[in-house]
Amino acid sequence: MSKKNKPDKLARNKVKPSTQQYLDIAEIKDDVVIMRDGTLRAVLLASSINFSLKSEDEQNAVISSYVSFINSIDFPLQIVVQSRELNIDSYIELLKKKEKEQVNRLLKIHTAEYIEYIKELTSIGKIMNKRFYLVVPYNPLTDKRKGFFNLLTEAIKPATILKLKEKTFKRYKEMLNRRLEGVYSGMDSIGVGVARLDTQALIELYYQSYNPEVADNQQLDDLENLRVEKDKI
């Protein structure tokens, strides 16, 4: 082999970088998303309310409660609406199974007709499934109680510090949880129910968001069965 061809062979054998290194997420643990810049995120799944069906007084009360909630927080709050086409394949398979198990001939016919009706309905137009999320952040650099040199040190390698110092992470998480308490209270006053996503749900959310086509055909395993390679520090 000539020396001229050797660099080409080395280039072909070079391992391509993982797409994970281009994401803003450094780590997900203890129901918290740790970003590469050292900030933390908690994600809440929120219910919806049918605003148009409420009376004028009820609508005004909702608006007033929402305004009061927004004015009560001193941090940015991200509201994310995720729209996805509803996949009813599993529901159709369940109905077909029920049809086969049905011993009553009349009910068996009705089940078959209902399956055809659902198929026709979904073929006419796409049925969308909407989910609403609240993303609550915590930025350690905005903590005014810290000294200048501490802030400067954490600004250089924030994600590394979070991984190295478990006590630091727990303190940041506690501050994030305090913010969540205010969000829970504010959403309750509006009449919106919220539930915090745990580690498993967070991983699935980001997996489906970044890989929508793959996620439809390949579901993630439980967190205990996932093989995660930790970065060497």
C-alpha positions as protocol buffer text, in pm:
chain_id: "A"
residue {
  index: 1
  type: MET
  ca { x: 0 y: 0 z: 0 }
}
residue {
  index: 2
  type: SER
  ca { x: 139 y: 336 z: -98 }
}
residue {
  index: 3
  type: LYS
  ca { x: 166 y: 624 z: 146 }
}
residue {
  index: 4
  type: LYS
  ca { x: -63 y: 824 z: -83 }
}
residue {
  index: 5
  type: ASN
  ca { x: -357 y: 591 z: -17 }
}
residue {
  index: 6
  type: LYS
  ca { x: -296 y: 562 z: 358 }
}
residue {
  index: 7
  type: PRO
  ca { x: -463 y: 895 z: 456 }
}
residue {
  index: 8
  type: ASP
  ca { x: -769 y: 801 z: 250 }
}
residue {
  index: 9
  type: LYS
  ca { x: -801 y: 472 z: 436 }
}
residue {
  index: 10
  type: LEU
  ca { x: -764 y: 646 z: 772 }
}
residue {
  index: 11
  type: ALA
  ca { x: -1033 y: 895 z: 672 }
}
residue {
  index: 12
  type: ARG
  ca { x: -1273 y: 613 z: 581 }
}
residue {
  index: 13
  type: ASN
  ca { x: -1208 y: 433 z: 910 }
}
residue {
  index: 14
  type: LYS
  ca { x: -1254 y: 746 z: 1118 }
}
residue {
  index: 15
  type: VAL
  ca { x: -1554 y: 715 z: 1347 }
}
residue {
  index: 16
  type: LYS
  ca { x: -1823 y: 971 z: 1273 }
}
residue {
  index: 17
  type: PRO
  ca { x: -1925 y: 1187 z: 1570 }
}
residue {
  index: 18
  type: SER
  ca { x: -2252 y: 1103 z: 1738 }
}
residue {
  index: 19
  type: THR
  ca { x: -2546 y: 1339 z: 1685 }
}
residue {
  index: 20
  type: GLN
  ca { x: -2577 y: 1356 z: 2063 }
}
residue {
  index: 21
  type: GLN
  ca { x: -2282 y: 1595 z: 2079 }
}
residue {
  index: 22
  type: TYR
  ca { x: -2479 y: 1850 z: 1877 }
}
residue {
  index: 23
  type: LEU
  ca { x: -2772 y: 1854 z: 2118 }
}
residue {
  index: 24
  type: ASP
  ca { x: -2807 y: 2119 z: 2386 }
}
residue {
  index: 25
  type: ILE
  ca { x: -2884 y: 1850 z: 2645 }
}
residue {
  index: 26
  type: ALA
  ca { x: -2592 y: 1729 z: 2854 }
}
residue {
  index: 27
  type: GLU
  ca { x: -2774 y: 1483 z: 3081 }
}
residue {
  index: 28
  type: ILE
  ca { x: -3117 y: 1376 z: 3206 }
}
residue {
  index: 29
  type: LYS
  ca { x: -3142 y: 1247 z: 3561 }
}
residue {
  index: 30
  type: ASP
  ca { x: -3361 y: 1272 z: 3871 }
}
residue {
  index: 31
  type: ASP
  ca { x: -3651 y: 1412 z: 3662 }
}
residue {
  index: 32
  type: VAL
  ca { x: -3431 y: 1705 z: 3555 }
}
residue {
  index: 33
  type: VAL
  ca { x: -3286 y: 1802 z: 3217 }
}
residue {
  index: 34
  type: ILE
  ca { x: -2931 y: 1939 z: 3247 }
}
residue {
  index: 35
  type: MET
  ca { x: -2833 y: 2160 z: 2955 }
}
residue {
  index: 36
  type: ARG
  ca { x: -2478 y: 2201 z: 2825 }
}
residue {
  index: 37
  type: ASP
  ca { x: -2466 y: 2558 z: 2950 }
}
residue {
  index: 38
  type: GLY
  ca { x: -2527 y: 2436 z: 3306 }
}
residue {
  index: 39
  type: THR
  ca { x: -2891 y: 2543 z: 3331 }
}
residue {
  index: 40
  type: LEU
  ca { x: -3165 y: 2304 z: 3447 }
}
residue {
  index: 41
  type: ARG
  ca { x: -3508 y: 2230 z: 3308 }
}
residue {
  index: 42
  type: ALA
  ca { x: -3821 y: 2064 z: 3445 }
}
residue {
  index: 43
  type: VAL
  ca { x: -4100 y: 1975 z: 3204 }
}
residue {
  index: 44
  type: LEU
  ca { x: -4466 y: 1965 z: 3303 }
}
residue {
  index: 45
  type: LEU
  ca { x: -4744 y: 1805 z: 3102 }
}
residue {
  index: 46
  type: ALA
  ca { x: -5048 y: 2034 z: 3119 }
}
residue {
  index: 47
  type: SER
  ca { x: -5414 y: 1961 z: 3060 }
}
residue {
  index: 48
  type: SER
  ca { x: -5632 y: 2181 z: 2841 }
}
residue {
  index: 49
  type: ILE
  ca { x: -5953 y: 2373 z: 2906 }
}
residue {
  index: 50
  type: ASN
  ca { x: -6228 y: 2451 z: 2656 }
}
residue {
  index: 51
  type: PHE
  ca { x: -6217 y: 2827 z: 2683 }
}
residue {
  index: 52
  type: SER
  ca { x: -6485 y: 2891 z: 2418 }
}
residue {
  index: 53
  type: LEU
  ca { x: -6748 y: 2689 z: 2605 }
}
residue {
  index: 54
  type: LYS
  ca { x: -6711 y: 2892 z: 2923 }
}
residue {
  index: 55
  type: SER
  ca { x: -6933 y: 3185 z: 3008 }
}
residue {
  index: 56
  type: GLU
  ca { x: -6803 y: 3540 z: 2980 }
}
residue {
  index: 57
  type: ASP
  ca { x: -6752 y: 3565 z: 3356 }
}
residue {
  index: 58
  type: GLU
  ca { x: -6563 y: 3235 z: 3360 }
}
residue {
  index: 59
  type: GLN
  ca { x: -6345 y: 3347 z: 3069 }
}
residue {
  index: 60
  type: ASN
  ca { x: -6262 y: 3673 z: 3245 }
}
residue {
  index: 61
  type: ALA
  ca { x: -6176 y: 3479 z: 3561 }
}
residue {
  index: 62
  type: VAL
  ca { x: -5938 y: 3252 z: 3366 }
}
residue {
  index: 63
  type: ILE
  ca { x: -5771 y: 3551 z: 3198 }
}
residue {
  index: 64
  type: SER
  ca { x: -5737 y: 3732 z: 3530 }
}
residue {
  index: 65
  type: SER
  ca { x: -5583 y: 3426 z: 3698 }
}
residue {
  index: 66
  type: TYR
  ca { x: -5341 y: 3380 z: 3409 }
}
residue {
  index: 67
  type: VAL
  ca { x: -5231 y: 3745 z: 3421 }
}
residue {
  index: 68
  type: SER
  ca { x: -5179 y: 3721 z: 3798 }
}
residue {
  index: 69
  type: PHE
  ca { x: -4972 y: 3405 z: 3755 }
}
residue {
  index: 70
  type: ILE
  ca { x: -4750 y: 3560 z: 3485 }
}
residue {
  index: 71
  type: ASN
  ca { x: -4693 y: 3868 z: 3700 }
}
residue {
  index: 72
  type: SER
  ca { x: -4602 y: 3653 z: 4002 }
}
residue {
  index: 73
  type: ILE
  ca { x: -4305 y: 3472 z: 3843 }
}
residue {
  index: 74
  type: ASP
  ca { x: -3963 y: 3628 z: 3793 }
}
residue {
  index: 75
  type: PHE
  ca { x: -3825 y: 3375 z: 3545 }
}
residue {
  index: 76
  type: PRO
  ca { x: -3896 y: 3286 z: 3181 }
}
residue {
  index: 77
  type: LEU
  ca { x: -4156 y: 3014 z: 3125 }
}
residue {
  index: 78
  type: GLN
  ca { x: -4170 y: 2825 z: 2797 }
}
residue {
  index: 79
  type: ILE
  ca { x: -4505 y: 2693 z: 2670 }
}
residue {
  index: 80
  type: VAL
  ca { x: -4472 y: 2420 z: 2407 }
}
residue {
  index: 81
  type: VAL
  ca { x: -4762 y: 2284 z: 2201 }
}
residue {
  index: 82
  type: GLN
  ca { x: -4680 y: 1954 z: 2031 }
}
residue {
  index: 83
  type: SER
  ca { x: -4910 y: 1837 z: 1750 }
}
residue {
  index: 84
  type: ARG
  ca { x: -4876 y: 1486 z: 1615 }
}
residue {
  index: 85
  type: GLU
  ca { x: -5085 y: 1273 z: 1386 }
}
residue {
  index: 86
  type: LEU
  ca { x: -5278 y: 1025 z: 1597 }
}
residue {
  index: 87
  type: ASN
  ca { x: -5168 y: 668 z: 1536 }
}
residue {
  index: 88
  type: ILE
  ca { x: -5468 y: 436 z: 1575 }
}
residue {
  index: 89
  type: ASP
  ca { x: -5306 y: 116 z: 1445 }
}
residue {
  index: 90
  type: SER
  ca { x: -5291 y: -36 z: 1793 }
}
residue {
  index: 91
  type: TYR
  ca { x: -5655 y: 63 z: 1853 }
}
residue {
  index: 92
  type: ILE
  ca { x: -5763 y: -104 z: 1526 }
}
residue {
  index: 93
  type: GLU
  ca { x: -5575 y: -421 z: 1618 }
}
residue {
  index: 94
  type: LEU
  ca { x: -5749 y: -425 z: 1955 }
}
residue {
  index: 95
  type: LEU
  ca { x: -6089 y: -392 z: 1787 }
}
residue {
  index: 96
  type: LYS
  ca { x: -6008 y: -676 z: 1546 }
}
residue {
  index: 97
  type: LYS
  ca { x: -5913 y: -894 z: 1841 }
}
residue {
  index: 98
  type: LYS
  ca { x: -6242 y: -809 z: 2011 }
}
residue {
  index: 99
  type: GLU
  ca { x: -6427 y: -892 z: 1689 }
}
residue {
  index: 100
  type: LYS
  ca { x: -6275 y: -1239 z: 1675 }
}
residue {
  index: 101
  type: GLU
  ca { x: -6356 y: -1303 z: 2040 }
}
residue {
  index: 102
  type: GLN
  ca { x: -6715 y: -1186 z: 2004 }
}
residue {
  index: 103
  type: VAL
  ca { x: -6963 y: -1477 z: 2018 }
}
residue {
  index: 104
  type: ASN
  ca { x: -7273 y: -1270 z: 1950 }
}
residue {
  index: 105
  type: ARG
  ca { x: -7316 y: -1253 z: 1571 }
}
residue {
  index: 106
  type: LEU
  ca { x: -7492 y: -915 z: 1577 }
}
residue {
  index: 107
  type: LEU
  ca { x: -7225 y: -755 z: 1795 }
}
residue {
  index: 108
  type: LYS
  ca { x: -6959 y: -912 z: 1573 }
}
residue {
  index: 109
  type: ILE
  ca { x: -7111 y: -738 z: 1270 }
}
residue {
  index: 110
  type: HIS
  ca { x: -7138 y: -407 z: 1455 }
}
residue {
  index: 111
  type: THR
  ca { x: -6774 y: -431 z: 1558 }
}
residue {
  index: 112
  type: ALA
  ca { x: -6665 y: -495 z: 1199 }
}
residue {
  index: 113
  type: GLU
  ca { x: -6872 y: -199 z: 1077 }
}
residue {
  index: 114
  type: TYR
  ca { x: -6724 y: 23 z: 1348 }
}
residue {
  index: 115
  type: ILE
  ca { x: -6371 y: -74 z: 1240 }
}
residue {
  index: 116
  type: GLU
  ca { x: -6449 y: 23 z: 881 }
}
residue {
  index: 117
  type: TYR
  ca { x: -6602 y: 349 z: 1001 }
}
residue {
  index: 118
  type: ILE
  ca { x: -6289 y: 440 z: 1196 }
}
residue {
  index: 119
  type: LYS
  ca { x: -6067 y: 356 z: 899 }
}
residue {
  index: 120
  type: GLU
  ca { x: -6279 y: 569 z: 666 }
}
residue {
  index: 121
  type: LEU
  ca { x: -6288 y: 856 z: 914 }
}
residue {
  index: 122
  type: THR
  ca { x: -5909 y: 865 z: 949 }
}
residue {
  index: 123
  type: SER
  ca { x: -5859 y: 837 z: 572 }
}
residue {
  index: 124
  type: ILE
  ca { x: -6068 y: 1150 z: 510 }
}
residue {
  index: 125
  type: GLY
  ca { x: -5856 y: 1376 z: 727 }
}
residue {
  index: 126
  type: LYS
  ca { x: -5565 y: 1356 z: 967 }
}
residue {
  index: 127
  type: ILE
  ca { x: -5664 y: 1336 z: 1331 }
}
residue {
  index: 128
  type: MET
  ca { x: -5414 y: 1535 z: 1534 }
}
residue {
  index: 129
  type: ASN
  ca { x: -5322 y: 1476 z: 1895 }
}
residue {
  index: 130
  type: LYS
  ca { x: -5212 y: 1787 z: 2085 }
}
residue {
  index: 131
  type: ARG
  ca { x: -5007 y: 1793 z: 2401 }
}
residue {
  index: 132
  type: PHE
  ca { x: -4918 y: 2097 z: 2608 }
}
residue {
  index: 133
  type: TYR
  ca { x: -4593 y: 2130 z: 2801 }
}
residue {
  index: 134
  type: LEU
  ca { x: -4455 y: 2388 z: 3041 }
}
residue {
  index: 135
  type: VAL
  ca { x: -4077 y: 2410 z: 3057 }
}
residue {
  index: 136
  type: VAL
  ca { x: -3953 y: 2560 z: 3383 }
}
residue {
  index: 137
  type: PRO
  ca { x: -3585 y: 2666 z: 3385 }
}
residue {
  index: 138
  type: TYR
  ca { x: -3330 y: 2740 z: 3653 }
}
residue {
  index: 139
  type: ASN
  ca { x: -3011 y: 2926 z: 3569 }
}
residue {
  index: 140
  type: PRO
  ca { x: -2746 y: 2909 z: 3846 }
}
residue {
  index: 141
  type: LEU
  ca { x: -2574 y: 3219 z: 3706 }
}
residue {
  index: 142
  type: THR
  ca { x: -2874 y: 3434 z: 3796 }
}
residue {
  index: 143
  type: ASP
  ca { x: -2835 y: 3351 z: 4165 }
}
residue {
  index: 144
  type: LYS
  ca { x: -2733 y: 3688 z: 4312 }
}
residue {
  index: 145
  type: ARG
  ca { x: -2621 y: 3529 z: 4638 }
}
residue {
  index: 146
  type: LYS
  ca { x: -2311 y: 3383 z: 4475 }
}
residue {
  index: 147
  type: GLY
  ca { x: -1981 y: 3566 z: 4452 }
}
residue {
  index: 148
  type: PHE
  ca { x: -1822 y: 3686 z: 4131 }
}
residue {
  index: 149
  type: PHE
  ca { x: -1549 y: 3419 z: 4122 }
}
residue {
  index: 150
  type: ASN
  ca { x: -1798 y: 3137 z: 4184 }
}
residue {
  index: 151
  type: LEU
  ca { x: -2013 y: 3261 z: 3896 }
}
residue {
  index: 152
  type: LEU
  ca { x: -1708 y: 3292 z: 3671 }
}
residue {
  index: 153
  type: THR
  ca { x: -1593 y: 2938 z: 3752 }
}
residue {
  index: 154
  type: GLU
  ca { x: -1936 y: 2790 z: 3682 }
}
residue {
  index: 155
  type: ALA
  ca { x: -1964 y: 2988 z: 3358 }
}
residue {
  index: 156
  type: ILE
  ca { x: -1649 y: 2822 z: 3221 }
}
residue {
  index: 157
  type: LYS
  ca { x: -1751 y: 2458 z: 3267 }
}
residue {
  index: 158
  type: PRO
  ca { x: -2103 y: 2449 z: 3414 }
}
residue {
  index: 159
  type: ALA
  ca { x: -2205 y: 2105 z: 3291 }
}
residue {
  index: 160
  type: THR
  ca { x: -1881 y: 1949 z: 3416 }
}
residue {
  index: 161
  type: ILE
  ca { x: -1931 y: 2100 z: 3761 }
}
residue {
  index: 162
  type: LEU
  ca { x: -2282 y: 1957 z: 3777 }
}
residue {
  index: 163
  type: LYS
  ca { x: -2149 y: 1611 z: 3700 }
}
residue {
  index: 164
  type: LEU
  ca { x: -1858 y: 1633 z: 3942 }
}
residue {
  index: 165
  type: LYS
  ca { x: -2042 y: 1783 z: 4239 }
}
residue {
  index: 166
  type: GLU
  ca { x: -2357 y: 1601 z: 4337 }
}
residue {
  index: 167
  type: LYS
  ca { x: -2419 y: 1848 z: 4621 }
}
residue {
  index: 168
  type: THR
  ca { x: -2419 y: 2134 z: 4372 }
}
residue {
  index: 169
  type: PHE
  ca { x: -2673 y: 1956 z: 4153 }
}
residue {
  index: 170
  type: LYS
  ca { x: -2899 y: 1885 z: 4450 }
}
residue {
  index: 171
  type: ARG
  ca { x: -2890 y: 2251 z: 4551 }
}
residue {
  index: 172
  type: TYR
  ca { x: -2980 y: 2361 z: 4199 }
}
residue {
  index: 173
  type: LYS
  ca { x: -3256 y: 2103 z: 4188 }
}
residue {
  index: 174
  type: GLU
  ca { x: -3400 y: 2233 z: 4513 }
}
residue {
  index: 175
  type: MET
  ca { x: -3414 y: 2585 z: 4369 }
}
residue {
  index: 176
  type: LEU
  ca { x: -3586 y: 2448 z: 4059 }
}
residue {
  index: 177
  type: ASN
  ca { x: -3841 y: 2265 z: 4274 }
}
residue {
  index: 178
  type: ARG
  ca { x: -3925 y: 2591 z: 4451 }
}
residue {
  index: 179
  type: ARG
  ca { x: -4009 y: 2745 z: 4117 }
}
residue {
  index: 180
  type: LEU
  ca { x: -4225 y: 2446 z: 4033 }
}
residue {
  index: 181
  type: GLU
  ca { x: -4434 y: 2499 z: 4346 }
}
residue {
  index: 182
  type: GLY
  ca { x: -4528 y: 2845 z: 4220 }
}
residue {
  index: 183
  type: VAL
  ca { x: -4616 y: 2705 z: 3878 }
}
residue {
  index: 184
  type: TYR
  ca { x: -4833 y: 2432 z: 4032 }
}
residue {
  index: 185
  type: SER
  ca { x: -5023 y: 2694 z: 4231 }
}
residue {
  index: 186
  type: GLY
  ca { x: -5063 y: 2925 z: 3933 }
}
residue {
  index: 187
  type: MET
  ca { x: -5190 y: 2653 z: 3701 }
}
residue {
  index: 188
  type: ASP
  ca { x: -5433 y: 2531 z: 3966 }
}
residue {
  index: 189
  type: SER
  ca { x: -5582 y: 2881 z: 3994 }
}
residue {
  index: 190
  type: ILE
  ca { x: -5644 y: 2878 z: 3619 }
}
residue {
  index: 191
  type: GLY
  ca { x: -5803 y: 2534 z: 3630 }
}
residue {
  index: 192
  type: VAL
  ca { x: -5523 y: 2359 z: 3441 }
}
residue {
  index: 193
  type: GLY
  ca { x: -5388 y: 2033 z: 3579 }
}
residue {
  index: 194
  type: VAL
  ca { x: -5014 y: 1964 z: 3548 }
}
residue {
  index: 195
  type: ALA
  ca { x: -4795 y: 1659 z: 3599 }
}
residue {
  index: 196
  type: ARG
  ca { x: -4417 y: 1658 z: 3608 }
}
residue {
  index: 197
  type: LEU
  ca { x: -4240 y: 1429 z: 3363 }
}
residue {
  index: 198
  type: ASP
  ca { x: -4006 y: 1182 z: 3529 }
}
residue {
  index: 199
  type: THR
  ca { x: -3672 y: 1071 z: 3385 }
}
residue {
  index: 200
  type: GLN
  ca { x: -3825 y: 797 z: 3170 }
}
residue {
  index: 201
  type: ALA
  ca { x: -4092 y: 1030 z: 3031 }
}
residue {
  index: 202
  type: LEU
  ca { x: -3834 y: 1303 z: 2960 }
}
residue {
  index: 203
  type: ILE
  ca { x: -3613 y: 1063 z: 2764 }
}
residue {
  index: 204
  type: GLU
  ca { x: -3912 y: 941 z: 2563 }
}
residue {
  index: 205
  type: LEU
  ca { x: -4027 y: 1298 z: 2496 }
}
residue {
  index: 206
  type: TYR
  ca { x: -3693 y: 1411 z: 2354 }
}
residue {
  index: 207
  type: TYR
  ca { x: -3644 y: 1081 z: 2172 }
}
residue {
  index: 208
  type: GLN
  ca { x: -3979 y: 1121 z: 1996 }
}
residue {
  index: 209
  type: SER
  ca { x: -3916 y: 1492 z: 1930 }
}
residue {
  index: 210
  type: TYR
  ca { x: -3579 y: 1440 z: 1764 }
}
residue {
  index: 211
  type: ASN
  ca { x: -3669 y: 1108 z: 1597 }
}
residue {
  index: 212
  type: PRO
  ca { x: -4042 y: 1124 z: 1511 }
}
residue {
  index: 213
  type: GLU
  ca { x: -4030 y: 870 z: 1227 }
}
residue {
  index: 214
  type: VAL
  ca { x: -3807 y: 623 z: 1412 }
}
residue {
  index: 215
  type: ALA
  ca { x: -4009 y: 655 z: 1733 }
}
residue {
  index: 216
  type: ASP
  ca { x: -4326 y: 539 z: 1558 }
}
residue {
  index: 217
  type: ASN
  ca { x: -4167 y: 206 z: 1468 }
}
residue {
  index: 218
  type: GLN
  ca { x: -3915 y: 159 z: 1748 }
}
residue {
  index: 219
  type: GLN
  ca { x: -4022 y: 225 z: 2104 }
}
residue {
  index: 220
  type: LEU
  ca { x: -3772 y: 296 z: 2378 }
}
residue {
  index: 221
  type: ASP
  ca { x: -3711 y: 34 z: 2644 }
}
residue {
  index: 222
  type: ASP
  ca { x: -3759 y: 103 z: 3014 }
}
residue {
  index: 223
  type: LEU
  ca { x: -3496 y: 320 z: 3179 }
}
residue {
  index: 224
  type: GLU
  ca { x: -3358 y: 28 z: 3381 }
}
residue {
  index: 225
  type: ASN
  ca { x: -3288 y: -162 z: 3059 }
}
residue {
  index: 226
  type: LEU
  ca { x: -3129 y: 124 z: 2868 }
}
residue {
  index: 227
  type: ARG
  ca { x: -2753 y: 103 z: 2826 }
}
residue {
  index: 228
  type: VAL
  ca { x: -2609 y: 449 z: 2881 }
}
residue {
  index: 229
  type: GLU
  ca { x: -2245 y: 527 z: 2830 }
}
residue {
  index: 230
  type: LYS
  ca { x: -2133 y: 808 z: 3055 }
}
residue {
  index: 231
  type: ASP
  ca { x: -1879 y: 1060 z: 2931 }
}
residue {
  index: 232
  type: LYS
  ca { x: -1536 y: 1035 z: 3083 }
}
residue {
  index: 233
  type: ILE
  ca { x: -1446 y: 1342 z: 3284 }
}
